[in-house]
Structures are given as structure tokens and as C-alpha cells.
Amino acid sequence: MNDLSPTAFLISSSIKVFLVFSATLGVVAIMTLIERRVAAFIQDRLGPNRVGPLGILQPAADGLKNILKEETFPSTADRRFFLLAPALAIIPAAMTFAVIPFAAPLETPWGTVSMIVADIPIGILYVLALASLGVYGIFLAGWASNNKYAFLGGLRASSQMVSYEVALGLSLIPVLMLAGNVTLTEFVWQQQQLGFWYVLPLSLAFILFVIASFAETNRLPFDLPEAESELVTGYHTEYSSMKFSMFMIAEFSHILTASALMATLFLGGWSIPFWSGDHMFWHEGMLISGFTPQGEPIAAAPALWKTLLTFLAFAAKTGFFVLVFMWVRWTLPRFRYDQVMHLGWKVMLPVGLAYIMVLAATILVLDQLAVEGFLFGAVLTAVSALATGIFVFVVDRDRLISGSERAEPTRSGVREVQSARVAVLAGGVEE
């Protein structure tokens, strides 16, 4: 909702579509350079540093190389679906960002412009629907290539993404329970009014969402659809030139969108911590910053500098999660496929359901006791911290936190065990 005229709304919306789409593609290109530089830093090497100052023109060189590279087309592939698959992969990735608010509303001479491309009332459902469509492009690429390695990669991707969409949906239910809405702007507003970012009262939901996001984006340690060791490259084995590049653009676009969603759902979105000057929300056609004790709305005061500050806050939060994606890639090894399925169906599914029930009971009790504001968030934070501790130290069975700290058997100990086994086997043979 806004106070713009129909003409001003149409013009502002067109500008936002163009800028957001262009900025997303530009950031994706820069992300390819950042990841290579981060990987070089972690592995104590230089990374791209030849094309342009500090290698900043490397994305342009990569794009030019992909455009000029020879197109390959397998003779046994299904031509229609082989060409359609990259488009099905990149279109949902590019469209998802449309419902994510990235700054506070901007005051203009023609009215107040919301810093979101489409503030539709089904925001999070729109994100889930488009994220589900992404699997079709990957599976279709593997099937249409008529290559057994590509087909196996497509099967892995489809089963993995379908499995973790269940956990992803369960991790969002606690957010919907607190916000009471599915619009992403409402999530930002509710966190501002609560005085808590949802990462604190919904810490376990945040952990489940992060894990499911890694699996949905096919990033390490969930990158089995692109396993070079046994599948050559995976579902895109037969692709080259810009068709191959489109899959990579889609993957990085999904990473950017997932990072923006983490910032919006659990870190207050564009909200700046410990400051109420950025509290803005459309309420009955009026931009307000809150309510008086009597329930009267308080008019907000939008300004250009507030829009810029909130955009920088949103960019910083999103950039942090993008770096987490890159950091994890060069830190954790790839899972076995049975471990991936076990984690999704036998760990995250029951944990997500149990957490929803515990949280729903807690919210019901707090509502019955008329607990509100800071105390409400503090109680939920304590309950979620307890649930997170149980998940990490009990359900995980100590493998995640202190598994690497366990004492390894010495060589002499190993020899003693082997000698005992030989003796037992020898005794069995003698008998």
C-alpha cells in the first residue's frame, strides 16, 4: 500500500524492477570474484589478480569467455528440453528477490515509495513456490542430456531439494506463528515492535532454515548433484558456453536470495538495531512508526538518509550470510548421500515438528498470561535456547560440537586391537 498516483506507481515500479534485476545480476557477477578471493584467503594463496586491478575484472573476463566459447549439443539429447532447462533454472532465481524489502520507504515529491518490487500479501508463499520450481530446471537438464552421469546428478538434486523443502517449510512455521502474517514487510515490522530479532526467540528455527538453505542451493556440504569425483561434473555435464553459465548464475542468485531471506526473517531485515527511527509500516493507508499506549497510530517520518542507512544495514546482513555460504564451502567436506537423506528425514523433520509443538504451547501459555513485549521475547528466547541445546548435544549425539576433540587411538592401541582380533579368529579356526 502507498500514497502514489497510478502513474507514479507504474513509473516507480518499472524503475525498481529494472534496478533490482540489474543489481542482482551485477552482485552475482561480483560474488563469483569474492568467492574465489575468499577461497584463496582460506587456502593461503593469491586467487584472481591478473585481470584488472586486484582481479576486479575477472567476472567480465569469465563472461566474455562463456559468450565466445563453442556451443556443444549432444546428438542424443532432447533438443527442446535441453535448451529449456537453463531457462527454468535461472528464471525462478531471478524472480524470487521481487518480494524482499531491502530498505525503509523513500519519501519523494510524488509520494512515498516502498523499497520492495512487489509487496504482495503472499510474500513467503511466493518465495517457496518459486524455490520449488528451481528443481525442474536441474532435473530436466540431467534427463534431457541423455547422459548417465548427468541423469544421476539430476536425480540427486531433485530428491535432495524435495526432501529439504519439507524442513525449510517447517522452519518457517515458527516465524509465521509469531508474525501472524506471510508478508515479508510484516516480518520486519513485527521484529521492530517486539524489540527482538527472531534469531533469538526462534534460534532453532534459524538453524534449521540455514541447513535447509544450504541443501536447497546445492552448496557444500550438500553439493552431491555436482560431484566431480563420481559424476564428472553432475547435471550440467553436457552443457557449455552460456547455457552452463546460466546454471552458475542461478546457483549464486539462489545464494543471494537465501541470504536476503535469512536477514529478513531472522535479523530484522533492513531494521537497524537499537534505533527506533527506522520503524515504518503501512497501516490503513498511513505510514506509521508505532502506536501510543491508547492505541493511536504514530506517523512515521521517512527521509532519504534513513532509506540509505537501512539499505546499508540490509546489505551488510545479507553480505554476512553470503560470506557464511562461501566460508562453509571451504571448511566442511561433502556428505555421503545416505547422510544427506538421514539428516533431512530422520533428524530435521522430527526436530522441526517437535519444536513447532513446544513453541506453540509456549506462545499459548504466554497469551493466556497476557505476557507481551520484551518479557514475551525473553521467555521464547530461553525456550528456544533450551531446544537448540537439546538439538546440538542430544540429537546430534556430540558429533557436531566435540567430535573432533575425541582422543584418537594410538598406534600401539590399534596394534593391540588387531592382535586381539587375530587371536580370536585363530582360536575359532582351531576349535
VOPAGU-2260 file (C-alpha; in pm, 1 decimal, decimal comma):
REM VOPAGU-2260
SITE   aa  ch    i         X         Y         Z
SITE  MET   A    0       0,0       0,0       0,0
SITE  ASN   A    1     122,2     354,2     -77,6
SITE  ASP   A    2       3,8     709,5    -144,9
SITE  LEU   A    3     129,6     728,3    -504,1
SITE  SER   A    4     -88,9     809,9    -800,2
SITE  PRO   A    5    -141,5     525,8   -1051,3
SITE  THR   A    6     101,8     684,8   -1296,2
SITE  ALA   A    7     369,5     744,2   -1031,8
SITE  PHE   A    8     321,2     389,3    -901,7
SITE  LEU   A    9     368,4     244,6   -1251,3
SITE  ILE   A   10     682,8     450,6   -1315,4
SITE  SER   A   11     836,7     377,7    -974,6
SITE  SER   A   12     759,3       5,6   -1007,3
SITE  SER   A   13     921,9      -8,9   -1351,5
SITE  ILE   A   14    1232,5     163,2   -1216,8
SITE  LYS   A   15    1250,3     -75,7    -921,1
SITE  VAL   A   16    1214,5    -382,4   -1145,3
SITE  PHE   A   17    1495,9    -262,2   -1371,1
SITE  LEU   A   18    1728,1    -160,0   -1086,5
SITE  VAL   A   19    1670,9    -469,1    -872,3
SITE  PHE   A   20    1711,6    -710,3   -1163,9
SITE  SER   A   21    2025,2    -531,8   -1287,5
SITE  ALA   A   22    2168,8    -506,7    -936,2
SITE  THR   A   23    2102,9    -876,4    -870,8
SITE  LEU   A   24    2291,2    -982,3   -1185,1
SITE  GLY   A   25    2573,4    -740,2   -1102,1
SITE  VAL   A   26    2604,3    -868,6    -746,3
SITE  VAL   A   27    2600,7   -1228,5    -871,2
SITE  ALA   A   28    2894,1   -1148,2   -1100,1
SITE  ILE   A   29    3083,0    -987,6    -812,6
SITE  MET   A   30    3004,0   -1288,1    -590,4
SITE  THR   A   31    3197,5   -1515,7    -825,0
SITE  LEU   A   32    3505,2   -1298,4    -772,3
SITE  ILE   A   33    3450,5   -1269,1    -396,3
SITE  GLU   A   34    3418,6   -1645,1    -357,8
SITE  ARG   A   35    3745,2   -1705,6    -542,0
SITE  ARG   A   36    3918,7   -1443,0    -330,3
SITE  VAL   A   37    3773,9   -1587,5      -8,9
SITE  ALA   A   38    3880,0   -1937,3    -116,2
SITE  ALA   A   39    4229,4   -1807,7    -187,4
SITE  PHE   A   40    4244,0   -1641,3     154,1
SITE  ILE   A   41    4132,3   -1957,8     334,8
SITE  GLN   A   42    4380,5   -2171,5     139,8
SITE  ASP   A   43    4664,6   -1917,4     175,2
SITE  ARG   A   44    4705,6   -1837,7    -193,1
SITE  LEU   A   45    4658,5   -1533,5    -415,5
SITE  GLY   A   46    4346,8   -1600,6    -620,4
SITE  PRO   A   47    4246,4   -1391,4    -927,0
SITE  ASN   A   48    4484,4   -1095,5    -951,6
SITE  ARG   A   49    4577,3   -1058,7   -1318,6
SITE  VAL   A   50    4266,8    -922,3   -1496,1
SITE  GLY   A   51    4228,9    -562,4   -1383,3
SITE  PRO   A   52    4343,5    -408,6   -1052,4
SITE  LEU   A   53    4329,7    -678,6    -783,1
SITE  GLY   A   54    4149,5    -900,7   -1034,8
SITE  ILE   A   55    3824,5    -698,7   -1025,2
SITE  LEU   A   56    3768,2    -750,9   -1399,3
SITE  GLN   A   57    3778,6   -1130,5   -1366,1
SITE  PRO   A   58    3394,2   -1163,2   -1377,3
SITE  ALA   A   59    3389,9    -966,3   -1703,3
SITE  ALA   A   60    3661,7   -1190,7   -1846,2
SITE  ASP   A   61    3468,0   -1500,8   -1740,8
SITE  GLY   A   62    3150,5   -1368,2   -1900,8
SITE  LEU   A   63    3330,8   -1286,6   -2226,1
SITE  LYS   A   64    3487,5   -1632,5   -2229,8
SITE  ASN   A   65    3149,4   -1801,5   -2184,8
SITE  ILE   A   66    2992,5   -1592,8   -2461,1
SITE  LEU   A   67    3270,8   -1673,3   -2709,4
SITE  LYS   A   68    3307,9   -2038,1   -2611,6
SITE  GLU   A   69    3187,9   -2303,8   -2855,2
SITE  GLU   A   70    2834,5   -2430,4   -2803,3
SITE  THR   A   71    2806,7   -2807,1   -2766,4
SITE  PHE   A   72    2493,8   -3009,0   -2822,2
SITE  PRO   A   73    2486,9   -3387,0   -2765,5
SITE  SER   A   74    2348,0   -3571,9   -3062,8
SITE  THR   A   75    2134,4   -3797,9   -2842,7
SITE  ALA   A   76    1993,7   -3519,3   -2622,8
SITE  ASP   A   77    1635,2   -3397,0   -2637,6
SITE  ARG   A   78    1685,7   -3058,9   -2804,4
SITE  ARG   A   79    1374,8   -2884,0   -2670,4
SITE  PHE   A   80    1420,4   -2970,7   -2305,0
SITE  PHE   A   81    1798,9   -2943,7   -2325,6
SITE  LEU   A   82    1759,8   -2576,5   -2421,1
SITE  LEU   A   83    1469,1   -2515,6   -2182,9
SITE  ALA   A   84    1643,9   -2642,3   -1868,3
SITE  PRO   A   85    1885,3   -2346,2   -1816,2
SITE  ALA   A   86    1595,0   -2101,7   -1853,6
SITE  LEU   A   87    1386,5   -2295,0   -1598,9
SITE  ALA   A   88    1680,9   -2278,0   -1359,7
SITE  ILE   A   89    1755,6   -1906,3   -1388,7
SITE  ILE   A   90    1405,5   -1754,3   -1413,8
SITE  PRO   A   91    1281,3   -1856,1   -1063,8
SITE  ALA   A   92    1614,8   -1747,8    -914,0
SITE  ALA   A   93    1584,5   -1402,6   -1072,6
SITE  MET   A   94    1217,3   -1355,3    -976,8
SITE  THR   A   95    1237,7   -1453,6    -610,1
SITE  PHE   A   96    1402,1   -1128,9    -496,5
SITE  ALA   A   97    1093,1    -931,2    -601,7
SITE  VAL   A   98     912,7    -972,7    -267,3
SITE  ILE   A   99    1204,7    -898,1     -34,5
SITE  PRO   A  100    1203,0    -547,1     122,2
SITE  PHE   A  101    1554,7    -402,3     108,3
SITE  ALA   A  102    1518,8     -58,0     271,2
SITE  ALA   A  103    1280,8     175,6     451,2
SITE  PRO   A  104    1021,1     357,4     237,1
SITE  LEU   A  105    1153,8     653,7      38,4
SITE  GLU   A  106     987,0     992,0      51,2
SITE  THR   A  107     959,3    1158,0    -293,7
SITE  PRO   A  108     776,6    1466,7    -426,8
SITE  TRP   A  109     518,5    1230,5    -581,1
SITE  GLY   A  110     456,2    1027,5    -267,0
SITE  THR   A  111     616,9     755,9     -55,2
SITE  VAL   A  112     778,0     470,8    -247,6
SITE  SER   A  113     810,3     131,1     -75,4
SITE  MET   A  114    1154,5     -23,2    -121,0
SITE  ILE   A  115    1023,6    -354,8    -246,5
SITE  VAL   A  116     940,1    -454,0    -602,2
SITE  ALA   A  117     610,6    -627,1    -519,8
SITE  ASP   A  118     465,4    -612,4    -169,0
SITE  ILE   A  119     216,2    -892,0    -234,9
SITE  PRO   A  120      12,7   -1042,8      52,0
SITE  ILE   A  121     154,1   -1392,6     -11,2
SITE  GLY   A  122     521,8   -1297,9      12,2
SITE  ILE   A  123     676,6   -1604,5     176,2
SITE  LEU   A  124     444,3   -1840,6     -13,4
SITE  TYR   A  125     562,1   -1678,7    -337,8
SITE  VAL   A  126     923,0   -1746,0    -235,3
SITE  LEU   A  127     853,4   -2110,2    -151,6
SITE  ALA   A  128     664,0   -2163,3    -477,8
SITE  LEU   A  129     942,9   -2022,6    -695,2
SITE  ALA   A  130    1210,3   -2207,3    -496,7
SITE  SER   A  131    1022,9   -2529,9    -568,7
SITE  LEU   A  132    1026,1   -2455,1    -941,6
SITE  GLY   A  133    1406,3   -2442,7    -942,9
SITE  VAL   A  134    1430,6   -2819,4    -915,5
SITE  TYR   A  135    1262,1   -2864,8   -1253,7
SITE  GLY   A  136    1544,8   -2692,9   -1440,3
SITE  ILE   A  137    1812,1   -2903,7   -1273,6
SITE  PHE   A  138    1630,9   -3235,7   -1313,4
SITE  LEU   A  139    1534,5   -3155,4   -1671,2
SITE  ALA   A  140    1897,8   -3073,6   -1754,0
SITE  GLY   A  141    2009,1   -3414,7   -1628,3
SITE  TRP   A  142    1730,6   -3603,4   -1805,1
SITE  ALA   A  143    1745,1   -3416,9   -2139,4
SITE  SER   A  144    2123,1   -3462,1   -2168,2
SITE  ASN   A  145    2078,4   -3839,6   -2215,7
SITE  ASN   A  146    2394,8   -3891,1   -2012,8
SITE  LYS   A  147    2400,6   -4131,9   -1719,5
SITE  TYR   A  148    2621,9   -3907,5   -1506,6
SITE  ALA   A  149    2407,3   -3601,3   -1573,1
SITE  PHE   A  150    2094,6   -3805,7   -1505,7
SITE  LEU   A  151    2226,7   -3924,4   -1170,2
SITE  GLY   A  152    2312,0   -3565,2   -1079,9
SITE  GLY   A  153    1959,2   -3454,8   -1169,8
SITE  LEU   A  154    1809,4   -3735,0    -959,6
SITE  ARG   A  155    2026,4   -3639,6    -665,2
SITE  ALA   A  156    1928,9   -3275,2    -696,1
SITE  SER   A  157    1556,8   -3344,2    -720,8
SITE  SER   A  158    1543,6   -3586,0    -427,8
SITE  GLN   A  159    1762,7   -3359,7    -214,7
SITE  MET   A  160    1570,9   -3040,5    -286,9
SITE  VAL   A  161    1230,5   -3204,2    -239,6
SITE  SER   A  162    1345,0   -3357,4      89,4
SITE  TYR   A  163    1479,0   -3035,6     235,4
SITE  GLU   A  164    1184,0   -2826,2     121,0
SITE  VAL   A  165     988,9   -3004,2     395,3
SITE  ALA   A  166    1241,2   -2897,7     659,0
SITE  LEU   A  167    1253,3   -2547,7     507,7
SITE  GLY   A  168     877,1   -2513,2     537,8
SITE  LEU   A  169     876,9   -2641,5     895,6
SITE  SER   A  170    1147,9   -2391,2     992,6
SITE  LEU   A  171     926,6   -2107,3     863,6
SITE  ILE   A  172     616,3   -2205,3    1061,4
SITE  PRO   A  173     750,7   -2059,4    1391,7
SITE  VAL   A  174     815,5   -1730,7    1209,0
SITE  LEU   A  175     458,5   -1728,5    1078,6
SITE  MET   A  176     328,0   -1805,9    1427,9
SITE  LEU   A  177     499,7   -1501,0    1574,2
SITE  ALA   A  178     433,1   -1261,7    1286,4
SITE  GLY   A  179      76,0   -1375,5    1219,9
SITE  ASN   A  180     123,1   -1293,3     851,5
SITE  VAL   A  181     303,8   -1417,4     541,2
SITE  THR   A  182     412,3   -1078,0     405,1
SITE  LEU   A  183     784,8   -1010,3     435,0
SITE  THR   A  184     731,9    -643,7     524,5
SITE  GLU   A  185     517,6    -765,7     814,7
SITE  PHE   A  186     808,2    -977,8     941,1
SITE  VAL   A  187    1032,0    -670,7     955,6
SITE  TRP   A  188     762,1    -467,1    1132,0
SITE  GLN   A  189     687,6    -736,8    1391,6
SITE  GLN   A  190    1055,1    -770,2    1482,3
SITE  GLN   A  191    1077,5    -393,4    1525,4
SITE  GLN   A  192     774,7    -390,4    1754,4
SITE  LEU   A  193     884,7    -695,2    1952,8
SITE  GLY   A  194    1227,5    -545,7    2021,8
SITE  PHE   A  195    1386,0    -882,2    1937,2
SITE  TRP   A  196    1525,4   -1016,2    1614,8
SITE  TYR   A  197    1368,9   -1356,5    1553,0
SITE  VAL   A  198    1713,3   -1518,1    1556,2
SITE  LEU   A  199    1693,2   -1506,0    1939,1
SITE  PRO   A  200    1338,7   -1627,9    2021,8
SITE  LEU   A  201    1348,7   -1867,1    1722,7
SITE  SER   A  202    1709,3   -1983,1    1735,1
SITE  LEU   A  203    1638,5   -2346,4    1646,5
SITE  ALA   A  204    1416,2   -2244,5    1354,4
SITE  PHE   A  205    1703,6   -2026,6    1233,3
SITE  ILE   A  206    1947,9   -2319,6    1247,8
SITE  LEU   A  207    1707,7   -2547,4    1059,5
SITE  PHE   A  208    1646,1   -2276,7     798,3
SITE  VAL   A  209    2019,5   -2227,0     741,5
SITE  ILE   A  210    2082,0   -2601,0     699,2
SITE  ALA   A  211    1786,5   -2638,7     461,0
SITE  SER   A  212    1903,6   -2334,5     261,8
SITE  PHE   A  213    2244,3   -2493,1     208,2
SITE  ALA   A  214    2074,6   -2807,2      79,4
SITE  GLU   A  215    1831,0   -2612,0    -142,0
SITE  THR   A  216    2115,6   -2419,8    -306,3
SITE  ASN   A  217    2323,2   -2738,3    -363,1
SITE  ARG   A  218    2617,8   -2590,6    -176,2
SITE  LEU   A  219    2876,3   -2779,6      24,3
SITE  PRO   A  220    2835,7   -2995,6     223,7
SITE  PHE   A  221    2522,2   -3070,0      14,2
SITE  ASP   A  222    2671,3   -3041,7    -336,2
SITE  LEU   A  223    2624,3   -3404,7    -437,1
SITE  PRO   A  224    2443,3   -3309,2    -762,6
SITE  GLU   A  225    2776,9   -3156,9    -875,5
SITE  ALA   A  226    3010,5   -3431,9    -751,5
SITE  GLU   A  227    3316,9   -3422,5    -978,1
SITE  SER   A  228    3472,9   -3735,0    -829,1
SITE  GLU   A  229    3196,7   -3973,0    -938,8
SITE  LEU   A  230    2966,7   -3777,7   -1175,8
SITE  VAL   A  231    3223,6   -3593,9   -1394,3
SITE  THR   A  232    3050,7   -3266,0   -1303,7
SITE  GLY   A  233    2686,8   -3360,3   -1248,5
SITE  TYR   A  234    2359,1   -3249,8   -1402,7
SITE  HIS   A  235    2532,8   -2992,0   -1627,2
SITE  THR   A  236    2798,7   -3230,2   -1763,9
SITE  GLU   A  237    2686,5   -3184,1   -2126,4
SITE  TYR   A  238    2643,3   -2805,9   -2108,7
SITE  SER   A  239    2892,9   -2544,2   -2222,9
SITE  SER   A  240    2917,6   -2174,1   -2300,1
SITE  MET   A  241    2635,2   -1951,0   -2171,0
SITE  LYS   A  242    2399,7   -2241,6   -2104,2
SITE  PHE   A  243    2646,3   -2370,6   -1845,8
SITE  SER   A  244    2693,9   -2017,4   -1715,1
SITE  MET   A  245    2317,9   -1981,0   -1661,8
SITE  PHE   A  246    2321,6   -2268,1   -1412,1
SITE  MET   A  247    2601,8   -2097,2   -1219,4
SITE  ILE   A  248    2417,9   -1763,4   -1227,2
SITE  ALA   A  249    2107,4   -1939,7   -1094,3
SITE  GLU   A  250    2305,7   -2100,8    -812,2
SITE  PHE   A  251    2459,0   -1772,6    -699,5
SITE  SER   A  252    2121,5   -1599,5    -733,6
SITE  HIS   A  253    1970,8   -1860,3    -501,3
SITE  ILE   A  254    2253,3   -1796,6    -253,8
SITE  LEU   A  255    2185,7   -1422,5    -264,3
SITE  THR   A  256    1811,4   -1473,4    -219,4
SITE  ALA   A  257    1859,1   -1722,4      65,5
SITE  SER   A  258    2095,0   -1479,3     240,4
SITE  ALA   A  259    1845,7   -1194,3     197,7
SITE  LEU   A  260    1569,0   -1415,9     338,5
SITE  MET   A  261    1781,4   -1505,0     642,6
SITE  ALA   A  262    1842,3   -1135,4     703,5
SITE  THR   A  263    1473,2   -1051,4     661,7
SITE  LEU   A  264    1320,4   -1338,8     857,4
SITE  PHE   A  265    1563,4   -1361,5    1146,3
SITE  LEU   A  266    1776,3   -1043,2    1161,5
SITE  GLY   A  267    1512,2    -775,4    1123,0
SITE  GLY   A  268    1563,5    -714,1     750,3
SITE  TRP   A  269    1659,1    -351,5     687,7
SITE  SER   A  270    1593,7    -258,2    1051,1
SITE  ILE   A  271    1891,3    -100,7    1231,0
SITE  PRO   A  272    1943,3    -244,2    1582,9
SITE  PHE   A  273    1894,3     -26,7    1893,2
SITE  TRP   A  274    1725,7     251,3    1693,3
SITE  SER   A  275    1356,0     320,5    1651,5
SITE  GLY   A  276    1391,1     598,7    1394,2
SITE  ASP   A  277    1362,9     349,0    1110,9
SITE  HIS   A  278    1035,9     193,9    1228,9
SITE  MET   A  279     796,3     233,6     936,1
SITE  PHE   A  280     493,6      35,2     830,0
SITE  TRP   A  281     182,2      89,7     621,3
SITE  HIS   A  282    -127,7      78,0     840,7
SITE  GLU   A  283    -469,5     159,8     691,7
SITE  GLY   A  284    -314,6     375,1     419,6
SITE  MET   A  285     -87,2     562,0     661,4
SITE  LEU   A  286     286,6     518,0     714,1
SITE  ILE   A  287     330,6     478,8    1089,4
SITE  SER   A  288     618,4     413,8    1328,3
SITE  GLY   A  289     412,9     259,8    1608,6
SITE  PHE   A  290     117,9     310,1    1840,3
SITE  THR   A  291      55,3     519,3    2150,1
SITE  PRO   A  292     -44,8     347,1    2477,6
SITE  GLN   A  293    -403,3     434,2    2383,1
SITE  GLY   A  294    -364,6     250,5    2050,8
SITE  GLU   A  295    -344,7     557,6    1830,0
SITE  PRO   A  296    -105,4     531,4    1530,9
SITE  ILE   A  297     207,7     747,8    1529,9
SITE  ALA   A  298     300,1     894,1    1192,9
SITE  ALA   A  299     644,4     795,8    1062,4
SITE  ALA   A  300     898,8    1040,8     923,7
SITE  PRO   A  301    1060,8     887,9     613,8
SITE  ALA   A  302    1371,0    1052,2     469,5
SITE  LEU   A  303    1632,4     981,4     204,4
SITE  TRP   A  304    1912,3     936,3     458,3
SITE  LYS   A  305    1703,0     683,0     650,6
SITE  THR   A  306    1642,0     486,0     331,1
SITE  LEU   A  307    2015,6     482,3     256,8
SITE  LEU   A  308    2109,1     378,3     611,9
SITE  THR   A  309    1855,0      96,5     619,9
SITE  PHE   A  310    1968,6     -24,2     276,9
SITE  LEU   A  311    2328,4     -40,0     404,0
SITE  ALA   A  312    2210,3    -234,9     710,0
SITE  PHE   A  313    2022,7    -481,3     489,0
SITE  ALA   A  314    2322,6    -516,0     254,9
SITE  ALA   A  315    2556,1    -581,0     549,1
SITE  LYS   A  316    2333,3    -855,1     692,1
SITE  THR   A  317    2287,7   -1018,0     351,0
SITE  GLY   A  318    2659,9    -993,8     276,5
SITE  PHE   A  319    2739,4   -1164,7     606,5
SITE  PHE   A  320    2532,1   -1470,0     514,9
SITE  VAL   A  321    2680,4   -1478,1     164,1
SITE  LEU   A  322    3024,9   -1497,8     324,1
SITE  VAL   A  323    2899,0   -1779,7     550,0
SITE  PHE   A  324    2799,6   -1977,5     239,0
SITE  MET   A  325    3149,2   -1930,2      97,4
SITE  TRP   A  326    3325,1   -1999,2     427,0
SITE  VAL   A  327    3139,2   -2327,4     479,6
SITE  ARG   A  328    3224,5   -2441,9     127,2
SITE  TRP   A  329    3594,5   -2436,6     205,8
SITE  THR   A  330    3558,0   -2571,7     559,7
SITE  LEU   A  331    3330,3   -2877,4     559,4
SITE  PRO   A  332    3366,7   -3193,8     348,1
SITE  ARG   A  333    3087,2   -3331,7     132,9
SITE  PHE   A  334    2829,3   -3558,9     296,2
SITE  ARG   A  335    2757,6   -3909,2     176,8
SITE  TYR   A  336    2419,6   -3931,4      12,2
SITE  ASP   A  337    2274,6   -4155,4     281,5
SITE  GLN   A  338    2382,9   -3896,1     539,1
SITE  VAL   A  339    2202,6   -3623,3     344,4
SITE  MET   A  340    1877,1   -3819,7     336,7
SITE  HIS   A  341    1916,2   -3925,1     702,0
SITE  LEU   A  342    1963,0   -3564,9     813,6
SITE  GLY   A  343    1664,4   -3441,2     616,3
SITE  TRP   A  344    1406,8   -3707,7     701,5
SITE  LYS   A  345    1519,3   -3862,1    1031,5
SITE  VAL   A  346    1663,3   -3557,7    1208,2
SITE  MET   A  347    1531,8   -3226,6    1075,6
SITE  LEU   A  348    1173,6   -3341,8    1010,1
SITE  PRO   A  349    1100,5   -3476,2    1362,7
SITE  VAL   A  350    1300,4   -3197,0    1528,0
SITE  GLY   A  351    1107,5   -2934,0    1330,9
SITE  LEU   A  352     771,1   -3086,1    1424,4
SITE  ALA   A  353     864,0   -3116,2    1793,0
SITE  TYR   A  354     992,4   -2758,3    1802,0
SITE  ILE   A  355     669,9   -2626,8    1648,9
SITE  MET   A  356     463,6   -2802,9    1915,4
SITE  VAL   A  357     681,8   -2675,7    2201,4
SITE  LEU   A  358     681,1   -2321,6    2066,2
SITE  ALA   A  359     304,0   -2323,7    2004,5
SITE  ALA   A  360     241,0   -2439,4    2362,0
SITE  THR   A  361     471,4   -2168,1    2496,8
SITE  ILE   A  362     302,2   -1893,7    2293,3
SITE  LEU   A  363     -40,3   -2017,2    2404,7
SITE  VAL   A  364      59,9   -2004,8    2771,8
SITE  LEU   A  365     213,1   -1658,9    2735,0
SITE  ASP   A  366    -101,4   -1531,9    2562,5
SITE  GLN   A  367    -317,8   -1671,6    2841,2
SITE  LEU   A  368     -98,3   -1492,2    3096,4
SITE  ALA   A  369    -113,5   -1169,6    2890,1
SITE  VAL   A  370     265,0   -1151,8    2862,9
SITE  GLU   A  371     379,5    -904,1    2597,0
SITE  GLY   A  372     677,7    -705,5    2474,7
SITE  PHE   A  373    1028,5    -769,9    2599,3
SITE  LEU   A  374     928,8   -1037,3    2852,7
SITE  PHE   A  375     745,2   -1230,1    2579,9
SITE  GLY   A  376    1058,5   -1234,2    2366,0
SITE  ALA   A  377    1281,8   -1321,1    2660,8
SITE  VAL   A  378    1074,2   -1627,6    2753,9
SITE  LEU   A  379    1070,5   -1750,6    2393,4
SITE  THR   A  380    1445,9   -1694,7    2375,2
SITE  ALA   A  381    1500,1   -1912,5    2683,0
SITE  VAL   A  382    1275,0   -2189,9    2549,1
SITE  SER   A  383    1443,6   -2181,2    2207,2
SITE  ALA   A  384    1789,5   -2183,1    2365,8
SITE  LEU   A  385    1695,9   -2497,6    2558,8
SITE  ALA   A  386    1558,2   -2660,3    2241,7
SITE  THR   A  387    1873,6   -2565,5    2049,9
SITE  GLY   A  388    2092,4   -2715,8    2322,8
SITE  ILE   A  389    1896,3   -3040,2    2311,0
SITE  PHE   A  390    1925,2   -3048,9    1931,3
SITE  VAL   A  391    2300,8   -2992,5    1933,0
SITE  PHE   A  392    2408,4   -3200,1    2232,1
SITE  VAL   A  393    2145,7   -3476,4    2244,2
SITE  VAL   A  394    2000,8   -3528,4    1897,4
SITE  ASP   A  395    2338,3   -3467,4    1733,5
SITE  ARG   A  396    2495,1   -3714,5    1982,3
SITE  ASP   A  397    2801,7   -3498,0    2031,4
SITE  ARG   A  398    2925,8   -3536,8    1673,5
SITE  LEU   A  399    2899,3   -3171,2    1575,0
SITE  ILE   A  400    3047,3   -2987,0    1871,8
SITE  SER   A  401    3317,5   -3206,8    2022,4
SITE  GLY   A  402    3350,8   -3491,3    1773,9
SITE  SER   A  403    3693,4   -3367,6    1663,3
SITE  GLU   A  404    3808,9   -3342,2    2026,0
SITE  ARG   A  405    3781,1   -3712,0    2097,4
SITE  ALA   A  406    4109,9   -3883,7    2158,8
SITE  GLU   A  407    4225,5   -4091,3    1866,5
SITE  PRO   A  408    4364,6   -4436,5    1942,1
SITE  THR   A  409    4742,8   -4459,5    1936,3
SITE  ARG   A  410    4930,9   -4689,6    1702,3
SITE  SER   A  411    5007,6   -4926,5    1987,8
SITE  GLY   A  412    4641,2   -4934,3    2080,7
SITE  VAL   A  413    4543,7   -5014,7    1722,1
SITE  ARG   A  414    4803,5   -5294,5    1712,1
SITE  GLU   A  415    4669,1   -5439,9    2037,4
SITE  VAL   A  416    4314,6   -5443,2    1897,6
SITE  GLN   A  417    4432,5   -5606,4    1574,3
SITE  SER   A  418    4631,1   -5868,9    1770,5
SITE  ALA   A  419    4326,2   -5948,6    1980,9
SITE  ARG   A  420    4111,5   -5993,4    1669,2
SITE  VAL   A  421    4371,3   -6223,5    1512,8
SITE  ALA   A  422    4383,0   -6430,0    1830,8
SITE  VAL   A  423    4006,2   -6462,0    1840,2
SITE  LEU   A  424    3994,6   -6568,4    1475,7
SITE  ALA   A  425    4279,0   -6815,4    1527,2
SITE  GLY   A  426    4101,0   -6963,8    1828,3
SITE  GLY   A  427    3785,2   -7002,8    1623,9
SITE  VAL   A  428    3976,3   -7183,0    1347,4
SITE  GLU   A  429    4142,3   -7418,9    1596,9
SITE  GLU   A  430    3809,4   -7506,9    1750,5
